[in-house]
Amino acid sequence: MLAVSDEVLLLYAVGNKRERKWVHEVNMKRRESGEFHHLMKQLCQGEIKFKEYFQMSSNQFEQLL
């Protein structure tokens, strides 16, 4: 069964084929999962997404941390 937000997104995608934009799964789940605890796990799995989000490599991030 689809959640209400999933239904809205699906209807929006079907109705606006010309303006449809792909959104990464990480960003879709950010509101329900939280910014840090779940997002960091997923971002650390892929260096490309990590760099796009933080604008630095994971090594640079660890040095700052």
C-alpha positions as CSV (number, residue, x, y, z in Angstrom):
1,M,0.0,0.0,0.0
2,L,1.3,3.4,-0.9
3,A,1.6,6.2,1.7
4,V,-0.1,9.5,1.0
5,S,3.1,11.2,0.1
6,D,4.0,8.4,-2.3
7,E,0.6,8.8,-4.0
8,V,1.0,12.6,-4.3
9,L,4.5,12.1,-5.9
10,L,3.2,9.5,-8.3
11,L,0.3,11.7,-9.4
12,Y,2.6,14.6,-9.8
13,A,5.0,12.6,-11.9
14,V,2.2,11.3,-14.1
15,G,0.5,14.7,-14.6
16,N,3.7,16.6,-15.3
17,K,5.7,14.5,-17.7
18,R,7.5,17.5,-19.1
19,E,8.7,18.8,-15.8
20,R,9.5,15.5,-14.1
21,K,12.8,15.5,-12.3
22,W,14.6,12.4,-10.9
23,V,15.3,12.7,-7.2
24,H,17.9,10.4,-5.5
25,E,16.5,8.0,-2.9
26,V,18.6,9.5,-0.2
27,N,16.9,12.8,-0.6
28,M,13.4,11.3,-0.8
29,K,13.8,9.6,2.6
30,R,15.5,12.6,4.4
31,R,12.4,13.9,6.1
32,E,11.4,10.5,7.6
33,S,14.9,9.2,8.3
34,G,16.6,12.3,9.6
35,E,19.5,14.3,8.3
36,F,22.4,12.7,10.1
37,H,21.8,9.2,11.4
38,H,20.5,7.6,8.2
39,L,21.7,10.0,5.6
40,M,25.3,9.7,6.7
41,K,25.2,5.9,6.3
42,Q,24.0,6.2,2.8
43,L,26.3,9.0,1.8
44,C,29.3,7.1,3.1
45,Q,28.5,4.2,0.8
46,G,29.1,6.2,-2.3
47,E,32.0,8.7,-2.7
48,I,30.3,10.6,-5.5
49,K,27.1,11.3,-3.6
50,F,29.2,12.2,-0.5
51,K,31.2,14.8,-2.5
52,E,28.0,16.2,-4.1
53,Y,26.4,16.7,-0.7
54,F,29.3,18.0,1.3
55,Q,31.4,19.5,-1.5
56,M,34.4,17.7,-0.1
57,S,35.8,14.1,-0.1
58,S,35.1,11.8,2.8
59,N,38.8,12.0,3.8
60,Q,38.6,15.8,4.0
61,F,35.4,15.5,6.0
62,E,37.1,13.1,8.5
63,Q,40.1,15.5,8.9
64,L,37.7,18.4,9.7
65,L,35.8,16.2,12.1
